[in-house]
């Protein structure tokens, strides 16, 4: 119950705000790996050097 321990709920609220801001900042600043563009690469035919 919030009225029983207001300082406890205030600490939980600030912790929630801190985690939320960290989550948003990490999503904004950390980008995933760049995808390789295979259209610009020369198409080299793949073949096996060995055969059975």
The first five atom37 places (N, CA, C, CB, O) and aatype in JSON, in Angstrom:
{
  "aatype": [20, 20, 20, 20, 20, 20, 20, 20, 20, 20, 20, 20, 20, 20, 20, 20, 20, 20, 20, 20, 20, 20, 20, 20, 20, 20, 20, 20, 20, 20, 20, 20, 20, 20, 20, 20, 20, 20, 20, 20, 20, 20, 20, 20, 20, 20, 20, 20, 20, 20, 20, 20],
  "atom_mask": [
    [1, 1, 1, 1, 1],
    [1, 1, 1, 1, 1],
    [1, 1, 1, 1, 1],
    [1, 1, 1, 1, 1],
    [1, 1, 1, 1, 1],
    [1, 1, 1, 1, 1],
    [1, 1, 1, 1, 1],
    [1, 1, 1, 1, 1],
    [1, 1, 1, 1, 1],
    [1, 1, 1, 1, 1],
    [1, 1, 1, 1, 1],
    [1, 1, 1, 1, 1],
    [1, 1, 1, 1, 1],
    [1, 1, 1, 1, 1],
    [1, 1, 1, 1, 1],
    [1, 1, 1, 1, 1],
    [1, 1, 1, 1, 1],
    [1, 1, 1, 1, 1],
    [1, 1, 1, 1, 1],
    [1, 1, 1, 1, 1],
    [1, 1, 1, 1, 1],
    [1, 1, 1, 1, 1],
    [1, 1, 1, 1, 1],
    [1, 1, 1, 1, 1],
    [1, 1, 1, 1, 1],
    [1, 1, 1, 1, 1],
    [1, 1, 1, 1, 1],
    [1, 1, 1, 1, 1],
    [1, 1, 1, 1, 1],
    [1, 1, 1, 1, 1],
    [1, 1, 1, 1, 1],
    [1, 1, 1, 1, 1],
    [1, 1, 1, 1, 1],
    [1, 1, 1, 1, 1],
    [1, 1, 1, 1, 1],
    [1, 1, 1, 1, 1],
    [1, 1, 1, 1, 1],
    [1, 1, 1, 1, 1],
    [1, 1, 1, 1, 1],
    [1, 1, 1, 1, 1],
    [1, 1, 1, 1, 1],
    [1, 1, 1, 1, 1],
    [1, 1, 1, 1, 1],
    [1, 1, 1, 1, 1],
    [1, 1, 1, 1, 1],
    [1, 1, 1, 1, 1],
    [1, 1, 1, 1, 1],
    [1, 1, 1, 1, 1],
    [1, 1, 1, 1, 1],
    [1, 1, 1, 1, 1],
    [1, 1, 1, 1, 1],
    [1, 1, 1, 1, 1]
  ],
  "atom_positions": [
    [[0.82, -1.18, 0.0], [0.0, 0.0, 0.0], [0.88, 1.25, 0.0], [-0.94, -0.01, 1.21], [1.78, 1.37, 0.83]],
    [[0.63, 2.18, -0.91], [1.48, 3.37, -1.0], [1.44, 4.25, 0.24], [1.08, 4.18, -2.19], [2.45, 4.87, 0.58]],
    [[0.3, 4.32, 0.93], [0.21, 5.22, 2.07], [0.97, 4.7, 3.28], [-1.24, 5.44, 2.44], [1.22, 5.45, 4.22]],
    [[1.36, 3.43, 3.27], [2.04, 2.85, 4.42], [3.55, 3.16, 4.42], [1.83, 1.34, 4.45], [4.16, 3.32, 5.47]],
    [[4.13, 3.25, 3.23], [5.57, 3.52, 3.16], [5.86, 4.42, 1.96], [6.37, 2.19, 3.05], [6.33, 3.93, 0.93]],
    [[5.61, 5.72, 2.08], [5.79, 6.61, 0.93], [7.25, 6.72, 0.49], [5.27, 7.98, 1.26], [7.51, 6.87, -0.71]],
    [[8.2, 6.66, 1.42], [9.6, 6.75, 1.02], [10.03, 5.54, 0.23], [10.49, 6.91, 2.24], [10.83, 5.64, -0.7]],
    [[9.5, 4.39, 0.6], [9.81, 3.16, -0.14], [9.3, 3.27, -1.57], [9.2, 1.92, 0.56], [10.01, 2.92, -2.51]],
    [[8.09, 3.75, -1.75], [7.53, 3.89, -3.1], [8.25, 4.97, -3.88], [6.03, 4.21, -3.04], [8.39, 4.87, -5.1]],
    [[8.7, 6.02, -3.19], [9.47, 7.07, -3.85], [10.81, 6.53, -4.36], [9.69, 8.25, -2.89], [11.24, 6.86, -5.46]],
    [[11.46, 5.69, -3.53], [12.71, 5.08, -3.97], [12.47, 4.14, -5.15], [13.36, 4.31, -2.81], [13.26, 4.11, -6.09]],
    [[11.39, 3.38, -5.11], [11.07, 2.5, -6.23], [10.78, 3.31, -7.5], [9.88, 1.62, -5.89], [11.16, 2.9, -8.6]],
    [[10.1, 4.43, -7.35], [9.79, 5.27, -8.49], [11.06, 5.84, -9.11], [8.85, 6.41, -8.08], [11.2, 5.86, -10.34]],
    [[11.99, 6.31, -8.28], [13.25, 6.84, -8.82], [14.09, 5.74, -9.45], [14.04, 7.54, -7.72], [14.76, 5.97, -10.46]],
    [[14.06, 4.55, -8.87], [14.77, 3.42, -9.47], [14.17, 3.07, -10.83], [14.73, 2.2, -8.54], [14.9, 2.8, -11.78]],
    [[12.85, 3.09, -10.93], [12.18, 2.83, -12.19], [12.54, 3.9, -13.23], [10.66, 2.78, -11.99], [12.79, 3.57, -14.39]],
    [[12.57, 5.17, -12.82], [12.95, 6.23, -13.74], [14.39, 6.08, -14.2], [12.75, 7.59, -13.1], [14.7, 6.32, -15.37]],
    [[15.27, 5.69, -13.29], [16.68, 5.49, -13.65], [16.83, 4.35, -14.65], [17.51, 5.2, -12.39], [17.55, 4.5, -15.65]],
    [[16.18, 3.24, -14.41], [16.26, 2.1, -15.33], [15.65, 2.46, -16.67], [15.56, 0.86, -14.73], [16.18, 2.08, -17.72]],
    [[14.55, 3.18, -16.66], [13.91, 3.57, -17.91], [14.8, 4.51, -18.73], [12.58, 4.24, -17.63], [14.91, 4.34, -19.94]],
    [[15.42, 5.48, -18.07], [16.3, 6.39, -18.81], [17.54, 5.66, -19.33], [16.72, 7.56, -17.93], [17.99, 5.93, -20.44]],
    [[18.09, 4.73, -18.54], [19.23, 3.95, -19.03], [18.85, 3.11, -20.24], [19.78, 3.05, -17.92], [19.6, 3.02, -21.2]],
    [[17.67, 2.51, -20.19], [17.2, 1.7, -21.3], [17.03, 2.54, -22.56], [15.87, 1.02, -20.94], [17.44, 2.13, -23.64]],
    [[16.43, 3.71, -22.43], [16.22, 4.59, -23.59], [17.55, 5.1, -24.12], [15.3, 5.77, -23.21], [17.75, 5.16, -25.34]],
    [[18.47, 5.47, -23.23], [19.77, 5.96, -23.69], [20.56, 4.87, -24.4], [20.57, 6.5, -22.52], [21.2, 5.13, -25.41]],
    [[20.53, 3.65, -23.87], [21.27, 2.57, -24.52], [20.66, 2.22, -25.87], [21.3, 1.33, -23.62], [21.39, 1.9, -26.81]],
    [[19.35, 2.28, -25.97], [18.72, 2.02, -27.26], [19.02, 3.13, -28.26], [17.22, 1.87, -27.1], [19.1, 2.87, -29.46]],
    [[19.18, 4.34, -27.78], [19.43, 5.46, -28.68], [20.88, 5.5, -29.14], [19.07, 6.78, -28.0], [21.15, 5.73, -30.32]],
    [[21.83, 5.27, -28.22], [23.24, 5.44, -28.55], [23.9, 4.18, -29.09], [23.98, 5.89, -27.34], [24.8, 4.27, -29.93]],
    [[23.48, 3.01, -28.65], [24.12, 1.77, -29.11], [23.34, 1.26, -30.3], [24.17, 0.7, -27.96], [22.17, 0.91, -30.2]],
    [[24.03, 1.22, -31.43], [23.39, 0.74, -32.66], [23.78, -0.7, -32.9], [23.78, 1.63, -33.87], [24.86, -1.12, -32.48]],
    [[22.94, -1.47, -33.55], [23.32, -2.84, -33.88], [24.42, -2.86, -34.93], [22.12, -3.63, -34.37], [24.75, -1.82, -35.51]],
    [[24.98, -4.01, -35.17], [26.04, -4.13, -36.16], [25.51, -3.73, -37.52], [26.59, -5.56, -36.19], [24.36, -3.98, -37.87]],
    [[26.4, -3.09, -38.29], [25.99, -2.68, -39.63], [25.8, -3.91, -40.5], [27.01, -1.71, -40.25], [26.61, -4.83, -40.49]],
    [[24.73, -3.89, -41.25], [24.49, -5.01, -42.16], [25.4, -4.89, -43.36], [23.01, -5.06, -42.59], [25.61, -3.8, -43.9]],
    [[25.94, -6.0, -43.77], [26.83, -5.97, -44.93], [25.99, -5.88, -46.19], [27.74, -7.22, -44.97], [24.98, -6.56, -46.34]],
    [[26.44, -5.03, -47.08], [25.73, -4.84, -48.34], [26.34, -5.77, -49.38], [25.79, -3.35, -48.81], [27.45, -5.54, -49.86]],
    [[25.62, -6.82, -49.7], [26.15, -7.79, -50.64], [25.9, -7.4, -52.1], [25.54, -9.14, -50.38], [26.4, -8.05, -53.01]],
    [[25.15, -6.35, -52.32], [24.9, -5.93, -53.71], [26.13, -5.26, -54.3], [23.7, -4.99, -53.77], [26.35, -5.33, -55.51]],
    [[26.93, -4.6, -53.46], [28.11, -3.91, -53.97], [29.28, -4.88, -54.19], [28.52, -2.81, -53.0], [30.21, -4.58, -54.93]],
    [[29.22, -6.02, -53.54], [30.3, -6.98, -53.63], [30.27, -7.69, -54.97], [30.22, -7.99, -52.48], [29.2, -7.99, -55.5]],
    [[31.45, -7.97, -55.5], [31.5, -8.7, -56.76], [30.97, -10.11, -56.54], [32.93, -8.74, -57.32], [31.3, -10.76, -55.54]],
    [[30.17, -10.56, -57.44], [29.62, -11.91, -57.28], [30.64, -12.93, -57.79], [28.27, -12.05, -58.04], [30.84, -13.1, -58.99]],
    [[31.26, -13.57, -56.84], [32.25, -14.6, -57.17], [31.52, -15.93, -57.14], [33.48, -14.57, -56.17], [30.87, -16.25, -56.14]],
    [[31.61, -16.71, -58.19], [30.91, -17.99, -58.16], [31.52, -18.91, -57.12], [30.93, -18.65, -59.54], [32.75, -19.02, -57.0]],
    [[30.68, -19.57, -56.38], [31.17, -20.49, -55.35], [31.29, -21.86, -55.96], [30.24, -20.52, -54.11], [30.35, -22.37, -56.58]],
    [[32.43, -22.45, -55.78], [32.64, -23.81, -56.27], [33.53, -24.55, -55.29], [33.27, -23.8, -57.7], [34.29, -23.94, -54.54]],
    [[33.43, -25.83, -55.31], [34.23, -26.67, -54.42], [35.54, -27.01, -55.12], [33.46, -27.97, -54.0], [35.57, -27.38, -56.29]],
    [[36.61, -26.87, -54.37], [37.92, -27.2, -54.92], [38.07, -28.71, -55.01], [39.06, -26.58, -54.07], [38.76, -29.22, -55.89]],
    [[37.44, -29.43, -54.11], [37.59, -30.89, -54.05], [36.3, -31.55, -54.53], [37.94, -31.35, -52.62], [35.24, -30.92, -54.57]],
    [[36.39, -32.75, -54.87], [35.22, -33.55, -55.24], [35.46, -35.0, -54.84], [34.92, -33.43, -56.77], [36.6, -35.46, -54.77]],
    [[34.4, -35.69, -54.6], [34.5, -37.1, -54.21], [34.45, -38.0, -55.41], [33.41, -37.49, -53.25], [34.53, -39.22, -55.27]]
  ]
}
